[in-house]
Structures are given as C-alpha cells and as structure tokens.
C-alpha cells in the first residue's frame, strides 16, 4: 500500500479548505447579490414606470378636459338633434363647429392631429390641424358603430388605438366619448380626439431604462398601443408576454435569440393601460459580473498566498517530525542515542526533549527489565504449576463428594430385598447402582454429553423408585438436536436429587412434576431443572444466591454436620464444578417463588472447546 506524505496531506487539506471557503463565499455572494440586484432593479423600474404612468395619465386627462369643453358646446349638441335630411343644417353646424370649436382647440393644443363628431343620424363633422376636413374619407356609420361599441354609456372616456386616417391606426391614439343632444339626455353620438402616439415619447424619452431597454403600452383589450417601432422589439412582445402582464407585475421572457429579459408592468387606473418596460437581464446584472470577476481575481491571489503559507507551515512542522522519525528508526535498531536537533520553544521542541529523556531512561532500565523478566517467568511457571494442582485437587474433591447417606440407605434396601424375597427388583437396583458408581468415581476432567447425564439421572430414578415405592416420571423436554451437546460430569443428577430433598417435604403427590429442558441463549447453552414444589423462602433464596456468588466450594465433606442438614451443598458444588471447567462467568442461577416452584438454570458455553482454549 502506497503511503502518502504528511506534507502532501497538509497541502491538500489547505487547498480543499481554501477552495471550498472561497467557492462557498463566492457562490453565495453571487446569488445573493443577484437576487438583491433583481429586487432593487424591479423596485427602481417600477418607480420609473409609476412616474411615467402618472405623467401619461395627466397628459390624457388634458385631452379629457378638451373633450368636455367640446361636449358642452351648444352647436355640437344641437348638431346631434338635426334632421338627417336637412343638408342646410348640416352645412351650417359643420362651418360653426369647425370654425369656433375645433380650430380654437388646435390653437390651444397643437399636439392634437384630428377631431371629429358623429351623430346617430350618421352625419359627421371632422377637421385636422392642417385645416382639412376628413369627412369624405371615412365611413361615418361604420366608425359610429365601432365607437358606440367601445365607449361607455355613461359618457366616460375611452382610449382607443384606432384612426379614421388609413394606415395610421398603430401610430394614433384616440380619446372617444358619447355626446348627448340639446333636447335629450340620452347619448345621440360620439366625439373623438386623435393625437400621435409619439407625443408620449416626450414623457418617456427622459426615463433611463438602459441601452437595450424599451417601453411599450398595451390597452385593456390586449392591443399594443405603443412600441419603439423596430422589428426586434415588436417581435418580443408576444401574446404570452401580454397575458403574463395581466397577472404579474414582473415576468421573465426568453427571446428567440436566447436572450433573457425582465418585463415590469403597471396598469393605470385611469386609462386601464398596461405600461411596461422590457430590459435584458444581463444588462441589469452588469454590476454583479464585475463583483464576480473581482471575487475570482482576489480569490486566486488569496489561494496562491495561502498555499505558499501552507507550504511554509508544513515544512516547519515536518522537519522536526523527520528528525524524530530518523531517531526512532535508530532506536528500532537498538541504538539508544539521543536526538541532536536545533533548540525549539514550541510543542515539537518539547516532544524532542521528552523523546531524548525517554530514550535515556529506557536505556538505563532495559537491563533491569531483562533481569526482572527472567525472574517473573520463573515465578509465573511456579504459580501456574501450583494453580493447576490446586484446581485438579478441587475438581477431584468435588467428584468424590457423593452423598454417602444415599448410598448407605440404598445398600440397606438391596440387602432387605435379598433376604425377604427373590425378585428381579434386586437385579435392577444393583445394575443401576453399579452404573452410578462407575459414572461417579471417574476423576478425569473430560466433558460428557447431555444424554450421558440423563442416563445417570435415569439410574438414580430407578434406585429411588425402589427406595420410596413411588414410581415418579421426570418430564424431559430436551430436543434430540441438543442431546449430544457437551456439559460437565455429575451436574444434572445432584440438581434432581436436590428437588426430591427440598421441593416435596410432604412427599411426592400426583400433581407434582420435575421438568428438564435445554436451549441456546445467544452464546450460552442452558439446562433448566424446574419443579412445582414449595419453593424457597425469600431469605433462604438470597442466602443461597450469596453463597453461589462467592465462587467457593461448599462445606468440607469431613465436617461433623450431617449432609442432609447442610442445605445447598449439592448446588454449590455443581456451580463450582462448572466454573472450574468453563470459567467463573458460568454456573448456576436459582429462581424461586414460594408455593409455586423453583427453576435452577445451569449456564455453560455454547462452544466449550473455544472457551477452554481461552482459559488455557
């Protein structure tokens, strides 16, 4: 495996930290600045449009006042009431209205290009700023129908993008409203005042929306009233853009040449026009591009300087480390000489001084360690031999602790059977007793299987049946797959004997049972002996558990106290026997409830060979 140099790692870490920091700061600043600039641009442009819209409304209101002065003229109102067949009246009012109504309006407001009135009788009077009548050049009835449809009944003004002059519709703005007659308050005709749309450029021309930005106006019907006139600008004002303007004040558009533009629009409460400004996003973000370029340049300079510092810092750390490394290599070879290095006041200098002190002390102590190690090895061997002998003696002593009272009574019973009667029971008892004795007197430390221990219990039950005259069966629930599992010799029969001695003081009754079961619990092999006898009193149970926790043998078998009165000897000896074979983390655990029964759980390793190897 290829080892990486510490200097390379330090350099790489510095590079990652610096690049990551600069990238995060740069990207975060760029996007946050872009968002802030977009919001500020939207706000500024909205203010510009709002001011332009206000000036435009004032401009249009001027024409509304002009129309009111025309509508209040008596000749105009009388013209609405003339008979369509009265040509003289038409000629008269045509001369009067043009001379005394239209011409003064042209003089006061030279920006007006055309004024005309049309009555419901389809008679029209018109004049323009060049003193030419346009009555012969348009169809009054068709124009009347158009204006009646577009103008409100209550006489409010309507602003239209239409003209009676052919080819001028897109360049002219018309303000129209209904006219009442002199003798009736019902609308009897319409008045229209036309002026050039370019007049509005005088208002918007002073507004700065960038080199590539432009204004345009859309009426409430979705028609473009004004645009800059160049084909590129008109192509960008699509129906989709107009539809979005009606729902959102700020929208974004991707043009055919893949240019992204921001469109900000406001609607006039007076004219219902949508006044909009279209500006390229890249033009709005020119300041942020400057910030990005500056950030990249400063970041690169900072990166180069930081890497130089990282290199110098790494060298200052690595040089004493290399000295230490070489000194350790010499130490591995058995050379215990101190390191010669320049004096340093920092932690690395202290580390070198500590290393030299350590080498000096180790050099002095190495001989002592060798001598002490030789003495310790001899002592350890002696202790191990002594410990082995002691454990062997304890184990053999445990095996020899067979209840003599039980054996004596059994032999007496056999003798009685032999004297009184000639019976097969004597043969059965003798065979069972012989098997038990052969099994008990073996003193080797080998483990046996569960089925061996169950056979030993069966021989014990055979003898007990003839001693007590009660044929009692034990419920063995050990699955066949566990019968060949390993366990310690002479551990199961003492537990069963303990049940008969203590669980049924009034004798065995038909409802009593003794159950033997076995199972795996994680890395342990458990054998459970359970009964439904009288149980163990809480104080006796605590005393028994305390004795088991001492991990010591029971009372010496040479004690003068009768065996049957030394309660728990069998349990403690079984407990210690298991611990001597498998270790002190195994053994017996007792659970009991008064008047309900007792559970004795024998705990052994799931893999006995592995456990014994660890003990060795």
C-alpha positions in Angstrom: 0.0 0.0 0.0 1.4 3.3 -1.1 1.9 5.8 1.8 1.1 9.4 1.4 3.5 12.0 2.7 2.3 14.2 5.6 3.4 17.3 3.6 1.1 16.3 0.7 -1.8 15.8 3.1 -1.3 19.1 4.8 -1.1 20.9 1.4 -4.2 19.0 0.1 -6.2 19.9 3.2 -5.2 23.6 3.0 -6.1 23.5 -0.7 -9.5 21.9 0.0 -10.4 24.3 2.9 -9.3 27.4 1.0 -11.0 26.5 -2.3 -14.2 25.3 -0.5 -14.3 28.5 1.5 -13.7 30.8 -1.4 -16.2 28.8 -3.6 -19.0 28.9 -0.9 -18.4 32.6 -0.2 -18.2 33.5 -3.9 -21.2 31.5 -5.0 -23.3 32.6 -2.0 -22.4 36.2 -2.5 -23.0 36.0 -6.3 -26.5 34.5 -5.9 -27.5 36.7 -3.0 -26.2 39.8 -4.8 -28.1 38.7 -8.0 -31.3 38.3 -6.0 -30.8 41.7 -4.2 -30.0 43.4 -7.5 -33.0 41.9 -9.3 -35.3 43.1 -6.4 -33.7 46.5 -6.5 -34.0 46.7 -10.3 -37.6 45.7 -10.1 -38.3 48.3 -7.5 -36.4 51.1 -9.4 -38.0 50.2 -12.7 -41.5 50.0 -11.1 -40.9 53.5 -9.7 -39.8 54.8 -13.1 -42.9 53.2 -14.7 -45.1 54.6 -12.0 -43.8 58.1 -12.6 -44.2 57.7 -16.4 -47.7 56.3 -15.9 -48.6 59.3 -13.7 -47.4 61.7 -16.3 -49.2 59.9 -19.0 -52.5 59.9 -17.1 -52.0 63.7 -16.6 -51.4 64.1 -20.3 -54.5 62.1 -21.2 -56.6 64.0 -18.7 -55.7 67.1 -20.6 -57.5 65.7 -23.6 -60.4 64.7 -21.5 -60.8 68.3 -20.4 -60.7 69.3 -24.1 -63.4 66.8 -24.9 -65.5 68.2 -22.1 -65.3 71.7 -23.5 -66.4 70.4 -26.9 -69.2 68.4 -25.4 -70.6 71.4 -23.6 -70.8 73.5 -26.8 -74.4 74.1 -27.8 -73.7 73.9 -31.5 -72.2 70.4 -31.0 -75.2 69.3 -29.0 -77.7 70.8 -31.5 -75.9 69.1 -34.3 -76.8 65.8 -32.6 -80.5 66.7 -32.9 -80.6 67.8 -36.7 -82.8 66.0 -39.2 -80.6 63.7 -41.4 -82.3 65.1 -44.5 -81.6 68.8 -43.6 -78.5 69.4 -45.6 -78.5 73.1 -44.7 -78.4 72.5 -41.0 -75.6 70.1 -41.6 -73.7 72.6 -43.6 -74.3 75.3 -41.0 -73.2 73.4 -38.0 -70.2 72.0 -39.9 -69.0 75.5 -40.5 -69.7 76.7 -37.0 -68.2 73.8 -35.2 -65.0 73.7 -37.2 -64.5 77.4 -37.0 -65.5 78.1 -33.4 -64.9 74.7 -31.7 -62.2 72.7 -33.5 -59.9 75.5 -34.6 -59.5 77.0 -31.1 -58.7 73.6 -29.7 -56.0 73.2 -32.3 -54.6 76.6 -31.4 -54.5 75.8 -27.7 -53.3 72.2 -28.1 -51.2 71.9 -31.3 -50.4 68.3 -30.5 -54.0 67.3 -31.5 -54.0 65.9 -35.0 -57.7 65.3 -35.6 -61.1 66.0 -34.1 -64.5 64.6 -35.3 -68.0 64.1 -34.1 -70.6 61.6 -35.5 -74.3 61.6 -34.6 -76.6 58.7 -34.6 -78.0 60.1 -37.8 -74.7 59.1 -39.4 -73.7 62.7 -40.1 -70.1 63.6 -39.2 -68.0 66.8 -38.8 -64.2 66.5 -38.7 -61.2 68.6 -39.0 -57.4 68.3 -38.5 -54.6 70.6 -37.5 -53.9 71.3 -41.2 -57.5 72.6 -41.7 -58.6 69.8 -43.9 -61.9 68.0 -43.5 -61.7 64.2 -43.4 -65.4 63.7 -43.6 -65.3 62.5 -47.2 -62.5 60.0 -46.4 -64.2 57.7 -43.9 -67.4 55.8 -43.4 -69.3 57.6 -40.6 -71.8 54.8 -40.0 -69.1 52.1 -39.6 -67.0 54.4 -37.4 -70.0 55.2 -35.3 -70.8 51.5 -34.7 -67.2 50.9 -33.7 -67.1 53.9 -31.2 -70.5 53.1 -29.8 -69.3 49.6 -29.0 -66.1 50.8 -27.3 -67.3 53.8 -25.4 -69.2 53.6 -22.1 -72.9 54.6 -22.0 -72.3 57.0 -19.0 -70.2 59.3 -21.1 -66.8 58.2 -19.6 -63.8 58.5 -21.8 -62.5 55.5 -23.8 -58.9 55.4 -25.1 -58.5 53.5 -28.4 -55.7 52.6 -30.8 -57.6 53.5 -34.0 -57.9 56.3 -36.5 -60.1 57.3 -39.4 -57.0 58.0 -41.5 -56.0 54.9 -43.4 -52.7 53.3 -42.3 -52.4 55.4 -39.1 -54.1 53.1 -36.6 -50.9 51.9 -34.9 -49.4 55.4 -34.7 -52.5 57.3 -33.3 -54.3 57.3 -30.0 -58.0 58.2 -30.0 -59.9 59.5 -27.0 -63.7 59.0 -27.5 -66.8 59.5 -25.5 -70.6 59.7 -26.1 -72.4 63.0 -26.7 -75.9 63.9 -25.5 -78.2 66.1 -27.6 -79.5 69.6 -26.7 -83.0 68.4 -26.1 -82.3 64.9 -24.7 -80.1 63.4 -22.0 -79.7 60.2 -24.0 -76.5 59.7 -26.0 -77.0 60.8 -29.6 -73.5 60.4 -30.9 -69.8 60.3 -30.2 -66.8 62.6 -30.1 -63.3 61.5 -30.9 -60.0 63.4 -30.5 -56.9 61.9 -32.1 -53.2 62.6 -31.4 -49.9 61.0 -32.4 -48.7 58.2 -30.2 -45.2 59.6 -30.5 -46.3 62.6 -28.4 -46.0 60.1 -25.4 -42.3 59.7 -26.2 -41.8 63.3 -24.9 -42.8 61.9 -21.5 -40.9 58.6 -21.6 -37.9 59.8 -23.5 -36.3 61.3 -20.4 -36.5 57.9 -18.5 -33.4 55.8 -18.3 -34.0 52.0 -18.6 -30.7 51.1 -20.2 -29.3 50.9 -23.7 -31.3 47.8 -24.8 -34.4 48.5 -22.8 -37.6 49.9 -24.2 -41.2 50.9 -23.2 -44.4 49.7 -24.7 -48.1 50.1 -23.9 -50.9 47.6 -24.1 -54.6 48.6 -23.7 -57.2 46.7 -21.7 -58.1 44.6 -24.8 -54.6 43.3 -25.2 -53.7 45.5 -28.2 -50.3 47.2 -28.4 -50.9 50.9 -28.4 -47.3 52.0 -28.5 -43.9 50.3 -29.1 -40.5 51.6 -30.1 -41.1 50.7 -33.8 -38.2 48.4 -34.5 -39.0 44.9 -35.6 -36.9 43.2 -32.9 -38.9 45.0 -30.1 -42.3 44.2 -31.7 -41.3 40.5 -32.1 -40.5 40.3 -28.5 -44.0 41.5 -27.4 -45.7 38.1 -27.8 -49.3 37.3 -26.8 -47.8 35.1 -24.0 -46.0 38.2 -22.7 -49.2 40.3 -22.8 -51.1 37.6 -21.0 -48.5 37.3 -18.2 -48.6 41.1 -17.8 -52.2 40.9 -16.8 -51.5 38.6 -13.9 -48.0 39.5 -12.8 -46.2 42.8 -12.3 -42.8 41.2 -13.0 -42.2 38.5 -15.6 -39.3 37.0 -17.4 -39.1 36.2 -21.1 -36.7 34.1 -23.2 -36.4 35.7 -26.6 -35.8 33.9 -29.9 -32.1 34.7 -29.8 -31.9 33.1 -26.3 -31.7 36.5 -24.5 -33.4 36.6 -21.1 -35.4 39.8 -20.5 -37.2 41.1 -17.4 -40.6 42.8 -18.1 -42.0 45.1 -15.4 -45.5 46.4 -15.9 -48.1 48.6 -14.1 -51.7 49.2 -15.0 -53.3 52.7 -15.0 -56.5 53.1 -13.0 -57.4 55.9 -15.3 -56.8 54.6 -18.8 -56.6 50.8 -17.9 -53.4 50.7 -20.0 -50.5 48.4 -19.1 -47.3 50.4 -19.3 -44.3 48.0 -19.4 -40.5 48.2 -19.6 -38.5 45.3 -21.2 -34.8 45.2 -20.1 -32.2 42.5 -20.7 -31.3 40.6 -17.5 -27.6 40.7 -18.5 -27.7 44.5 -18.6 -29.2 44.6 -15.1 -26.5 42.2 -13.8 -23.5 44.0 -15.2 -22.6 45.2 -11.6 -22.7 41.6 -10.3 -20.5 40.5 -13.2 -17.9 43.0 -12.0 -18.2 41.6 -8.5 -17.8 38.1 -9.8 -14.7 39.0 -11.8 -13.2 40.8 -8.8 -14.0 37.9 -6.5 -12.3 35.4 -8.8 -9.2 37.6 -9.1 -9.0 38.2 -5.3 -9.7 34.5 -4.7 -6.9 33.3 -6.9 -4.4 35.8 -5.3 -5.6 34.6 -1.9 -5.3 31.0 -2.9 -1.7 31.4 -4.1 -0.7 33.2 -1.0 -2.5 30.7 1.3 -0.8 27.8 -0.5 2.6 29.4 0.0 1.8 29.8 3.7 0.6 26.2 3.8 3.9 25.0 2.3 6.0 27.0 4.8 3.8 25.9 7.7 4.1 22.2 6.6 7.8 22.4 6.3 8.1 23.9 9.8 6.1 21.0 11.2 7.6 18.2 9.1 11.3 19.0 9.6 11.3 18.1 13.4 9.0 15.2 12.7 11.5 13.8 10.2 14.2 14.2 12.8 12.1 12.2 15.3 11.3 9.6 12.7 15.0 9.0 12.0 15.7 8.8 15.7 13.0 6.2 16.2 14.5 4.1 13.3 17.8 4.2 15.1 16.0 3.1 18.3 14.4 0.2 16.5 17.9 -1.0 15.5 18.9 -0.9 19.2 20.8 2.4 19.1 19.6 4.4 22.1 21.4 7.6 21.4 19.5 11.0 22.0 18.4 13.1 19.0 20.6 16.1 18.1 18.3 18.9 16.8 18.1 22.7 16.9 16.5 24.1 20.0 12.8 24.9 19.7 10.5 26.5 22.1 7.2 25.1 20.8 5.5 21.8 21.3 7.7 19.9 18.8 10.8 21.0 20.7 9.2 19.7 23.9 8.4 16.5 22.1 12.1 16.1 21.1 13.2 16.8 24.6 10.7 14.3 26.0 11.9 11.7 23.5 15.5 12.2 24.5 14.6 11.8 28.2 12.6 8.7 27.4 15.5 7.1 25.4 17.9 7.9 28.3 15.6 6.3 30.9 14.8 3.3 28.7 18.5 2.7 28.1 19.0 2.6 31.9 16.1 0.4 32.6 16.5 -2.1 29.8 18.9 -4.3 31.7 16.7 -4.2 34.8 13.8 -5.3 32.7 15.6 -8.3 31.3 16.6 -9.4 34.7 13.1 -8.8 36.1 11.6 -10.6 33.2 13.7 -13.7 33.8 12.7 -13.7 37.5 9.0 -13.2 36.6 9.0 -16.0 34.1 10.3 -18.4 36.7 7.8 -17.2 39.3 4.9 -17.4 36.8 5.8 -21.0 35.9 5.8 -22.0 39.5 2.5 -20.3 40.1 0.9 -21.9 37.1 2.0 -25.4 38.3 0.7 -24.7 41.8 -2.7 -23.4 40.4 -3.1 -26.4 38.1 -2.5 -28.8 41.0 -5.0 -26.9 43.2 -7.7 -26.9 40.5 -7.2 -30.6 39.9 -7.5 -31.3 43.6 -10.6 -29.2 43.9 -12.1 -31.0 40.9 -11.4 -34.4 42.2 -12.6 -33.5 45.6 -15.9 -32.3 44.1 -16.3 -35.6 42.2 -15.7 -37.6 45.3 -18.4 -35.7 47.3 -21.1 -38.2 46.7 -23.9 -38.3 49.3 -22.9 -41.3 51.5 -26.2 -41.3 53.2 -28.0 -42.0 50.0 -25.5 -44.9 49.1 -25.8 -46.5 52.6 -29.6 -46.5 52.5 -29.6 -47.9 49.0 -27.3 -50.8 50.0 -29.5 -51.5 53.0 -32.6 -51.7 50.8 -30.8 -54.1 48.4 -30.0 -56.3 51.4 -33.6 -56.3 52.6 -34.8 -57.3 49.2 -32.2 -60.1 49.1 -33.3 -61.6 52.4 -37.0 -61.3 52.1 -37.7 -62.3 48.6 -36.1 -63.5 45.4 -37.1 -60.6 43.0 -35.9 -59.1 39.7 -36.0 -55.7 41.5 -32.8 -56.6 43.3 -31.1 -57.1 39.9 -32.5 -53.8 38.6 -31.3 -51.9 41.6 -27.9 -53.5 41.6 -27.4 -52.7 37.9 -28.5 -49.1 38.4 -26.3 -48.7 41.5 -23.3 -50.2 39.7 -23.8 -47.8 36.7 -24.0 -44.8 39.1 -20.8 -45.8 41.0 -18.9 -46.4 37.7 -20.0 -43.0 36.4 -19.3 -41.2 39.7 -15.8 -42.4 40.5 -14.3 -41.3 37.2 -12.0 -38.4 38.1 -10.8 -37.2 34.6 -11.8 -33.6 33.6 -13.3 -34.5 30.2 -16.8 -33.3 29.4 -19.6 -35.6 28.6 -22.9 -35.2 26.7 -26.4 -34.4 27.8 -27.6 -37.9 27.1 -24.9 -39.3 29.4 -26.1 -37.1 32.3 -29.8 -38.1 31.5 -28.8 -41.8 31.7 -27.2 -41.1 35.1 -30.4 -39.4 36.3 -32.4 -42.5 35.0 -30.3 -44.8 37.1 -30.9 -42.6 40.1 -34.6 -42.6 39.5 -34.6 -46.4 39.2 -33.0 -46.7 42.6 -35.2 -44.0 44.1 -38.3 -45.8 42.9 -37.4 -49.0 44.8 -36.4 -46.9 47.9 -39.6 -44.9 48.1 -42.0 -47.3 46.5 -43.2 -44.4 44.3 -42.9 -44.6 40.5 -42.3 -41.0 39.6 -41.5 -39.9 36.0 -39.4 -36.8 35.1 -40.6 -34.7 32.1 -37.6 -34.4 29.8 -38.2 -31.8 27.1 -34.7 -31.7 25.6 -34.9 -31.7 21.9 -33.0 -34.5 20.1 -30.7 -32.0 18.5 -29.3 -31.0 21.9 -28.7 -34.5 23.4 -25.1 -34.6 22.1 -24.2 -31.1 23.4 -21.3 -31.0 25.9 -21.6 -30.5 29.7 -19.8 -31.2 32.9 -19.9 -34.6 34.6 -22.1 -35.2 37.6 -24.0 -31.9 37.4 -27.6 -32.8 36.5 -28.3 -35.7 39.0 -27.4 -33.5 42.1 -30.0 -31.0 40.9 -32.7 -33.6 40.5 -31.8 -35.1 43.9 -32.0 -31.5 45.4 -35.6 -31.3 44.1 -36.6 -34.5 45.9 -34.9 -33.5 49.1 -36.3 -29.9 49.4 -39.2 -29.3 46.9 -41.6 -32.0 48.2 -41.3 -32.1 52.0 -44.7 -33.8 52.4 -43.9 -36.5 49.8 -44.4 -36.7 46.1 -48.0 -36.1 45.0 -49.7 -36.9 41.6 -49.8 -33.2 40.7 -46.1 -32.7 41.2 -43.7 -32.6 38.3 -40.0 -32.2 37.6 -39.1 -30.9 34.2 -35.7 -30.9 32.4 -35.3 -28.7 29.4 -32.3 -27.3 27.3 -31.9 -24.4 24.9 -29.4 -22.0 23.4 -29.4 -18.3 24.6 -27.0 -16.3 22.4 -23.5 -17.7 23.2 -24.6 -19.8 26.1 -26.0 -23.4 26.5 -28.7 -23.6 29.2 -30.1 -26.6 31.0 -33.2 -25.9 33.2 -34.5 -28.1 36.0 -37.9 -26.9 37.1 -40.4 -28.2 39.7 -43.8 -27.0 41.2 -42.8 -27.7 44.8 -42.9 -25.5 47.9 -40.3 -23.1 46.5 -37.6 -21.3 48.6 -38.3 -18.7 51.1 -37.0 -15.2 50.1 -34.4 -15.0 52.8 -33.2 -18.5 52.1 -33.1 -17.7 48.4 -30.9 -14.6 49.0 -28.6 -16.6 51.3 -28.2 -19.3 48.6 -27.5 -16.7 45.9 -24.9 -15.1 48.1 -23.2 -18.4 48.6 -23.2 -19.0 44.8 -21.7 -15.6 44.1 -18.7 -16.4 46.4 -17.5 -18.9 43.8 -16.2 -21.2 46.5 -16.6 -24.9 47.4 -19.3 -25.9 49.9 -18.5 -27.1 53.4 -15.7 -29.6 53.8 -17.0 -33.1 53.5 -15.2 -34.1 56.7 -17.5 -31.7 58.7 -19.4 -33.4 61.5 -22.7 -31.7 60.4 -25.0 -34.2 58.7 -25.1 -33.8 54.9 -28.8 -33.5 54.7 -28.8 -30.6 57.1 -26.1 -28.7 55.1 -28.6 -27.3 52.5 -27.3 -26.2 49.2 -24.1 -28.2 49.3 -25.0 -30.1 46.1 -26.0 -26.9 44.3 -22.8 -25.1 45.3 -20.6 -28.0 44.3 -22.3 -28.3 40.9 -21.9 -24.5 40.5 -18.2 -24.6 41.3 -17.6 -27.7 39.1 -18.9 -25.8 36.1 -16.8 -22.8 36.9 -13.6 -24.9 37.3 -14.2 -26.3 33.8 -15.5 -23.3 31.9 -14.7 -20.2 33.9 -16.4 -18.1 36.6 -18.8 -16.4 34.2 -20.8 -19.7 34.1 -22.5 -21.8 36.7 -26.0 -21.9 38.4 -28.7 -19.4 38.7 -31.7 -20.1 41.0 -35.2 -18.6 40.6 -38.0 -19.5 43.0 -41.5 -18.4 44.1 -42.9 -19.7 47.4 -45.7 -22.3 47.0 -45.2 -22.1 43.2 -41.9 -23.8 42.5 -38.2 -23.4 41.7 -36.2 -23.1 38.5 -32.5 -24.0 38.5 -30.7 -22.8 35.4 -27.3 -24.3 34.5 -25.3 -22.0 32.3 -22.5 -23.3 30.1 -20.7 -22.0 26.9 -22.2 -22.8 23.5 -18.7 -23.7 22.3 -16.9 -25.5 25.2 -13.7 -26.1 23.2 -13.2 -22.5 22.4 -13.9 -21.5 26.0 -11.4 -24.0 27.4 -8.7 -22.8 24.9 -9.2 -19.2 26.1 -8.9 -20.4 29.7 -5.6 -22.0 28.9 
